[in-house]
Amino acid sequence: MTFSPELESKFAKLLESYPPGRTRSAVIPMLLFAQDELGYISNELIEEVARRCKVTPLQVDEVVGYYSMLHRKPMGKYHVQVCTNISCLVRGGEELFEHASKTLGLGHKEVAPDGQFSLEEVECIGACSWAPAIQVNYDFHHFVTAEKLDGLIAELRKNH
């Protein structure tokens, strides 16, 4: 599998940062870095990460299945994740997800036909004190209201 020189450099530094026999610790960061470049986690990528980290493809596949931030299909340029776990739920997270779904015309883990947006309902993004919270790609947004979400989506559409 071929990666950009920048990603190859990240992989090399990452693998060098772990002691011999501990390269399995690089599985998650390698998957995240590769997903950022490729857009999703393919079977070919799973096999490549397994080879480089000296684990089985099944072990890498189990990691992909466990972590919700790893995706087996391409997500939108702007991947909107709305938390509906308990803190966000009691502060309007479920209604916020429904609003996002209506605004974007997308359901859970759906991608817009133009590839600009995708939407996902998530269990927790670690922002319980600032509920309701959403994450767009790697950017967190706290105390989100329907109006604030509309403004954010409008701004992202404008940047398209």
Secondary structure as GFF3:
##gff-version 3
##sequence-region A 1 160
A	DSSP	alpha_helix	5	16	.	.	.	ID=ss1
A	DSSP	three_ten_helix	23	26	.	.	.	ID=ss2
A	DSSP	alpha_helix	27	38	.	.	.	ID=ss3
A	DSSP	alpha_helix	43	53	.	.	.	ID=ss4
A	DSSP	alpha_helix	57	66	.	.	.	ID=ss5
A	DSSP	beta_strand	78	83	.	.	.	ID=ss6
A	DSSP	alpha_helix	86	90	.	.	.	ID=ss7
A	DSSP	alpha_helix	93	104	.	.	.	ID=ss8
A	DSSP	beta_strand	110	111	.	.	.	ID=ss9
A	DSSP	beta_strand	117	122	.	.	.	ID=ss10
A	DSSP	three_ten_helix	128	130	.	.	.	ID=ss11
A	DSSP	beta_strand	134	136	.	.	.	ID=ss12
A	DSSP	beta_strand	139	141	.	.	.	ID=ss13
A	DSSP	alpha_helix	146	158	.	.	.	ID=ss14
###
